[in-house]
Every structure is written in structure tokens, then in C-alpha cells.
Amino acid sequence: MDIQYLFLLQNFRFYSEGVFNDFFSFITTLGESFIPVLLMAAVYWCFNKKAGTYMCLAEGVGGLVNSVLKISFCVYRPWIRDPGIEPIAGAKTTATGYSFPSGHSTKATCYYGSLALYFRKYRFVVVFLFSVIFLVMLSRNFLGVHTPQDVLVGFGSAFLVILLMGYVLNDYLEKKPEKDIWVVAAMLICGVLIIIYAMTKSYPQNWVDGKLLVDPAKMVTDVFGNVGFAFGGAIGWIVERRKIKFSVEGTLYFKIRRYLIGAAVITVLHYILRNVFNLFLDAYAAAFIYNFLVPFFILAIYPALFKKFETKCS
């Protein structure tokens, strides 16, 4: 049934002569790392620290959950299961590794869903952000790289994560703020255990034309990346929470400048430094360090810098 649904969408792409291909190719980027991270940074640095923190930690935990599910079920991509499935050209570049559950759907739900729940009093915000999530999920099916089960479980698991993190950040720690160290410890311990699990479990060894259908090393690399993000978010959060304590208050000029400089650094990290790491480090270390640096920079390093600079300039 799931493959038949993908064939239905594939036929629609054919008979519509690809008129929607570019639209859904763009929509799917909203579930990747770059655009949501820029949004999270804007929220955290300029508008609402708690909402930005919620987005970051939800994505950190959501990535851990997604990693465990992917390497546990080891479900192949739709075109492997049925050669008749032909993804849109270029879609496979962001559809590596196992298929279940969808990483894009998980990421979109963690970022946009947590923001929607934080601002749930504003109906328009909730409707808009969940519409974005739905479109990202649909785009993964439309592009031919995920089944309905993949995106639905990605959404469902991530939604449970944002509910859990919402309780931890907005209820539990409001009553017991000193317990923040235990939240960080729990994330670090889970990350270490997931890495051990990923490196010691067995994976399917199916070969076609002399190549593994899915290289276990690639999956372990992805796990290191997700653990790195969770570690960077958790440690950056507690460092800022206990030591830096910056404020989002300030003039519009300061906020715009603050964001543009920070976004430029994130862009350099994403497009340049990431490749430098891959040149000089092994894949596991490169994935971990890059994904650690991004949230740690957003939550701790940059706030410490602009707090000091803006204080001198005010």
C-alpha cells in the first residue's frame, strides 16, 4: 500500500510534467539542517531565549531518537524495495542511509513543532508552523524518497519528544531549576550509549553490483553527528544558563547586526568549515565536531561575545 501511494505521486509528477517538482524540492530543504538552524538562531538571539532553547534541545533529543530507530529497524529506501520508484533528480543526495523513520520529518517537527507549542496561544502561528511540517512530510513522499510510514513515524516520535522537552523545560525546571544538570547528564549518557549501540550492533550486509545497499559506516557517522548536536546543545544551554545569561533586549539595530554576523558564521560553518573537518579528520570525528559546534556556538559562544561587545558599545 505504501509503495502504491508513491507510484500514485510518481504518476502525478509525470502527468503534471514536473510543474511542482521545484516547489517540493524547496520545501524539503525546510526539513534539513541549514534553514531551521538559522531560524532557531534568530529566535534565540533576538526574540525569545526559552523558545530558542526549546527548539535546540528538542532537535537534539529528536535526533537521538531518530538515530536509534533508523539503526534498529534498518529499512531500505523505497527505490531499493521497488526499482519502479524513481525519485526526482537530486533528491537522493539528502536521502542516504536507511529510510525509517524520516529524518526530515523528525527535524521539521522538532524545530517548527516546538516553536508552535511554545507560542500555542497564537493560533495563526500554530497553523502556519504545522502546515510547514505537513508540507515537509508530503515533500519526502512526493520526491519519492520516503514512504508514508517513514514520515508519519518521524512526525509521531518527534511530537512525543517536543511534548517531553516542553514538560522538562517549561514545567519541571521551572519548579526545580537546580536540576538542569541532571537533564544535561541524561542527554550525555544517552548519547554515549547510542554511540556504543551503533558501533557494536550488526547491520544488514546486502550487496548489489559490488556495493553495499547501505554502508553501516555511513549510519554510524550519522549517529555521531546527531549525538554531537545533542551534546553541543545540552552543554551550550547549561553554560549560557549558569554563566553567560545574556538578554535578548536591545535596539533593533543591535538585533539586526547581532543576527547578520551570527548567521554569517553559521554559513561559514555549514559550507566551509564542515568540508575542512572532512579533509583532516575521520568521518566520525568530523561529524561529531561539526554538529557539536553549531548549537554550542549558537547557545553559548556567540551570546558571550555579543553580550560583551554590546555592553561596551551601549
Secondary structure, 3 states (H helix, E strand, C coil): CHHHHHHHHHHHHHHCCCCCHHHHHHHHHCCCCHHHHHHHHHHHHHHCHHHHHHHHHHHHHHHHHHHHHHHHHCCCCHHHHCCCCCCCCCHHHHCCCCCCCCHHHHHHHHHHHHHHHHCCCCHHHHHHHHHHHHHHHHHHHHCCCCCHHHHHHHHHHHHHHHHHHHHHHHHHHHHCHHHHHHHHHHHHHHHHHHHHHHHHCCCCCCEECCEECCCHHHHHHHHHHHHHHHHHHHHHHHHHHHHHCCCCCCCHHHHHHHHHHHHHHHHHHHHHHHHHHHHHCCHHHHHHHHHHHHHHHHHHHHHHHHHHHHHHHC
